[in-house]
Amino acid sequence: MSGATEHESKIDATTFDTKNSDKKKILEGGHWVPCRICEGAFRRIRFTARYCDTCERAFCEGEHGNFAAQSRKGRCTSCGDKALGNIP
């Protein structure tokens, strides 16, 4: 036994890949992946199991997006800003 906890064994810290999106890693593999906004903007790693339905990238719940419990859909702040016309 390696000594890794179940949570640690389900972490995928690889870069974002459009052919194997964060959404796919979370839903099909049960993995936790880095918040892509934290990673890109702040160069920090914060693992999450939330993803944006629009871009399929992971985001921190509440800080970099929201996940609606009833619809089971999420949207990151980047896609939300684009939808509102704040970002071209």
C-alpha positions as CSV (number, residue, x, y, z in Angstrom):
1,M,0.0,0.0,0.0
2,S,1.4,3.4,-1.0
3,G,0.0,5.3,1.9
4,A,-2.0,7.7,-0.3
5,T,-5.6,8.4,0.8
6,E,-8.5,7.7,-1.4
7,H,-8.9,11.4,-2.1
8,E,-5.2,11.8,-3.0
9,S,-5.4,8.9,-5.5
10,K,-8.2,10.6,-7.4
11,I,-6.3,13.9,-8.1
12,D,-5.5,14.7,-11.7
13,A,-3.0,17.6,-11.8
14,T,-2.4,17.5,-15.6
15,T,-3.0,20.6,-17.8
16,F,-6.4,21.2,-19.5
17,D,-6.9,19.0,-22.6
18,T,-9.9,19.6,-24.9
19,K,-9.9,15.9,-25.8
20,N,-10.1,14.9,-22.1
21,S,-11.8,17.9,-20.4
22,D,-12.1,18.5,-16.7
23,K,-15.8,17.7,-16.9
24,K,-15.0,14.3,-18.3
25,K,-12.3,13.7,-15.7
26,I,-14.7,14.6,-12.9
27,L,-17.8,12.8,-14.2
28,E,-16.2,9.7,-15.7
29,G,-13.1,9.3,-13.6
30,G,-14.2,10.7,-10.3
31,H,-11.0,12.9,-10.2
32,W,-10.4,16.2,-8.6
33,V,-8.7,18.7,-10.9
34,P,-7.2,22.1,-10.5
35,C,-9.4,25.2,-10.7
36,R,-8.2,26.5,-14.1
37,I,-8.8,30.2,-13.0
38,C,-6.6,29.8,-9.9
39,E,-4.0,28.0,-12.0
40,G,-3.9,30.6,-14.8
41,A,-4.4,33.9,-12.8
42,F,-2.6,33.2,-9.5
43,R,-0.3,30.2,-10.3
44,R,-1.8,28.3,-7.4
45,I,-3.3,24.8,-7.3
46,R,-6.7,24.4,-5.7
47,F,-8.4,21.1,-6.4
48,T,-12.1,20.9,-7.1
49,A,-14.8,18.6,-8.5
50,R,-16.9,21.5,-10.0
51,Y,-16.8,22.2,-13.7
52,C,-18.3,24.7,-16.2
53,D,-20.9,23.3,-18.6
54,T,-19.9,25.9,-21.2
55,C,-16.1,25.5,-21.4
56,E,-15.8,22.2,-19.4
57,R,-13.0,23.6,-17.2
58,A,-12.9,23.2,-13.5
59,F,-13.6,26.1,-11.2
60,C,-13.6,26.9,-7.4
61,E,-17.2,26.9,-6.2
62,G,-18.4,30.3,-5.1
63,E,-15.1,32.1,-6.0
64,H,-14.7,31.4,-9.7
65,G,-18.2,30.1,-10.6
66,N,-21.4,28.7,-9.3
67,F,-23.1,25.4,-9.5
68,A,-26.9,25.2,-9.5
69,A,-28.0,22.3,-7.4
70,Q,-31.4,22.0,-9.1
71,S,-30.2,22.0,-12.7
72,R,-26.8,20.3,-11.9
73,K,-25.1,22.9,-14.2
74,G,-22.3,25.2,-13.4
75,R,-20.8,28.3,-15.0
76,C,-17.3,29.7,-14.4
77,T,-16.8,33.5,-14.0
78,S,-15.0,33.6,-17.4
79,C,-18.0,32.2,-19.3
80,G,-20.4,34.2,-17.2
81,D,-18.6,37.4,-18.1
82,K,-18.7,36.5,-21.8
83,A,-22.4,35.7,-21.7
84,L,-23.0,39.1,-20.1
85,G,-20.9,40.8,-22.8
86,N,-18.3,42.0,-20.4
87,I,-15.5,40.1,-22.2
88,P,-15.3,40.0,-26.0
